[in-house]
């Protein structure tokens, strides 16, 4: 996808700023990269990260003094709730029920069949339980994660 952004910037520079550039080499580079196997669709994961790997990521995020966004907390929330990045980013304050310790998940990433909707609803009930677990759990609290 990064090569697509490069092409977008170059095309914008040509169209808006009158910069004389050719976009064809970018198209050729995309073809070459794909044929060489250097870019393509992501592979399906066959395992989950270990607690040590999650700790290493949390330590990395926390050690960056320029980091303002609490990525360690966001990462732990994502792991605990099995929510996707887009779902987490679309949470509104009114979606949160602090007393019940639940959250409404809006904008699912794809259209679902009726069977998938039923499965999703069951999963959301479980997500509510996972949010509660996340809030109460000490085992998901990584060392050194301080909210700034």
DRENTOR-321124 format. One record per residue (C-alpha): x, y, z; chain; residue in three letters. Coordinates in steps of 0.5 Angstrom, whole numbers. Last residue first. Layout:
ZATOR;xx;yy;zz;ch;aa
ZATOR;X;Y;Z;A;ALA .
...
***
This chain:
ZATOR;xx;yy;zz;ch;aa
ZATOR;2;21;62;A;UNK .
ZATOR;-1;14;63;A;UNK .
ZATOR;5;10;66;A;UNK .
ZATOR;7;3;63;A;UNK .
ZATOR;13;1;67;A;UNK .
ZATOR;11;-7;68;A;UNK .
ZATOR;5;-9;64;A;UNK .
ZATOR;-2;-10;67;A;UNK .
ZATOR;-5;-15;63;A;UNK .
ZATOR;-4;-20;69;A;UNK .
ZATOR;-7;-15;74;A;UNK .
ZATOR;-14;-16;71;A;UNK .
ZATOR;-20;-11;73;A;UNK .
ZATOR;-21;-7;67;A;UNK .
ZATOR;-19;-12;62;A;UNK .
ZATOR;-24;-17;65;A;UNK .
ZATOR;-29;-12;65;A;UNK .
ZATOR;-27;-11;58;A;UNK .
ZATOR;-27;-18;56;A;UNK .
ZATOR;-34;-19;59;A;UNK .
ZATOR;-37;-14;55;A;UNK .
ZATOR;-33;-17;49;A;UNK .
ZATOR;-36;-24;51;A;UNK .
ZATOR;-43;-20;50;A;UNK .
ZATOR;-40;-18;43;A;UNK .
ZATOR;-38;-25;41;A;UNK .
ZATOR;-45;-27;42;A;UNK .
ZATOR;-48;-21;38;A;UNK .
ZATOR;-42;-22;33;A;UNK .
ZATOR;-45;-30;32;A;UNK .
ZATOR;-52;-27;31;A;UNK .
ZATOR;-49;-22;26;A;UNK .
ZATOR;-45;-28;22;A;UNK .
ZATOR;-51;-32;22;A;UNK .
ZATOR;-55;-26;19;A;UNK .
ZATOR;-50;-25;14;A;UNK .
ZATOR;-45;-19;15;A;UNK .
ZATOR;-42;-13;12;A;UNK .
ZATOR;-35;-12;13;A;UNK .
ZATOR;-31;-8;18;A;UNK .
ZATOR;-36;-7;23;A;UNK .
ZATOR;-38;0;24;A;UNK .
ZATOR;-40;1;32;A;UNK .
ZATOR;-38;-4;38;A;UNK .
ZATOR;-42;-2;44;A;UNK .
ZATOR;-38;-2;50;A;UNK .
ZATOR;-39;-5;57;A;UNK .
ZATOR;-36;-4;64;A;UNK .
ZATOR;-44;-5;66;A;UNK .
ZATOR;-43;1;71;A;UNK .
ZATOR;-38;5;66;A;UNK .
ZATOR;-43;4;60;A;UNK .
ZATOR;-38;7;54;A;UNK .
ZATOR;-42;8;47;A;UNK .
ZATOR;-44;15;49;A;UNK .
ZATOR;-36;17;50;A;UNK .
ZATOR;-35;14;43;A;UNK .
ZATOR;-31;8;40;A;UNK .
ZATOR;-29;9;33;A;UNK .
ZATOR;-22;8;34;A;UNK .
ZATOR;-23;2;38;A;UNK .
ZATOR;-27;-1;32;A;UNK .
ZATOR;-22;1;27;A;UNK .
ZATOR;-16;-2;31;A;UNK .
ZATOR;-20;-8;31;A;UNK .
ZATOR;-23;-11;38;A;UNK .
ZATOR;-21;-18;41;A;UNK .
ZATOR;-23;-14;48;A;UNK .
ZATOR;-16;-16;52;A;UNK .
ZATOR;-12;-16;46;A;UNK .
ZATOR;-14;-9;43;A;UNK .
ZATOR;-14;-6;51;A;UNK .
ZATOR;-7;-9;52;A;UNK .
ZATOR;-5;-5;45;A;UNK .
ZATOR;-9;1;47;A;UNK .
ZATOR;-5;1;54;A;UNK .
ZATOR;2;0;51;A;UNK .
ZATOR;0;5;45;A;UNK .
ZATOR;-1;11;50;A;UNK .
ZATOR;-1;17;45;A;UNK .
ZATOR;4;22;47;A;UNK .
ZATOR;11;18;45;A;UNK .
ZATOR;17;23;45;A;UNK .
ZATOR;19;20;51;A;UNK .
ZATOR;20;13;48;A;UNK .
ZATOR;21;8;53;A;UNK .
ZATOR;13;6;54;A;UNK .
ZATOR;12;4;47;A;UNK .
ZATOR;18;-1;47;A;UNK .
ZATOR;17;-3;54;A;UNK .
ZATOR;9;-5;51;A;UNK .
ZATOR;12;-8;45;A;UNK .
ZATOR;17;-13;50;A;UNK .
ZATOR;11;-14;54;A;UNK .
ZATOR;7;-17;49;A;UNK .
ZATOR;13;-21;46;A;UNK .
ZATOR;14;-24;53;A;UNK .
ZATOR;6;-25;54;A;UNK .
ZATOR;6;-29;48;A;UNK .
ZATOR;4;-27;41;A;UNK .
ZATOR;-2;-31;38;A;UNK .
ZATOR;0;-36;33;A;UNK .
ZATOR;-2;-38;25;A;UNK .
ZATOR;-3;-31;23;A;UNK .
ZATOR;-6;-31;16;A;UNK .
ZATOR;-1;-28;11;A;UNK .
ZATOR;-1;-21;8;A;UNK .
ZATOR;-3;-19;1;A;UNK .
ZATOR;3;-17;-3;A;UNK .
ZATOR;10;-14;-3;A;UNK .
ZATOR;17;-16;-4;A;UNK .
ZATOR;15;-23;-8;A;UNK .
ZATOR;19;-21;-13;A;UNK .
ZATOR;13;-21;-18;A;UNK .
ZATOR;10;-16;-13;A;UNK .
ZATOR;16;-11;-13;A;UNK .
ZATOR;17;-11;-20;A;UNK .
ZATOR;9;-10;-22;A;UNK .
ZATOR;9;-4;-16;A;UNK .
ZATOR;16;-1;-19;A;UNK .
ZATOR;13;-1;-26;A;UNK .
ZATOR;7;3;-24;A;UNK .
ZATOR;12;8;-20;A;UNK .
ZATOR;16;8;-26;A;UNK .
ZATOR;9;10;-30;A;UNK .
ZATOR;8;16;-25;A;UNK .
ZATOR;12;21;-29;A;UNK .
ZATOR;14;28;-26;A;UNK .
ZATOR;14;35;-28;A;UNK .
ZATOR;12;39;-22;A;UNK .
ZATOR;6;43;-24;A;UNK .
ZATOR;4;44;-16;A;UNK .
ZATOR;-3;41;-16;A;UNK .
ZATOR;-3;36;-22;A;UNK .
ZATOR;4;34;-22;A;UNK .
ZATOR;5;34;-14;A;UNK .
ZATOR;-2;31;-13;A;UNK .
ZATOR;1;25;-18;A;UNK .
ZATOR;7;25;-14;A;UNK .
ZATOR;4;24;-7;A;UNK .
ZATOR;-1;19;-10;A;UNK .
ZATOR;4;15;-13;A;UNK .
ZATOR;8;15;-6;A;UNK .
ZATOR;1;13;-3;A;UNK .
ZATOR;0;7;-7;A;UNK .
ZATOR;7;5;-6;A;UNK .
ZATOR;6;5;1;A;UNK .
ZATOR;0;0;0;A;UNK .
***
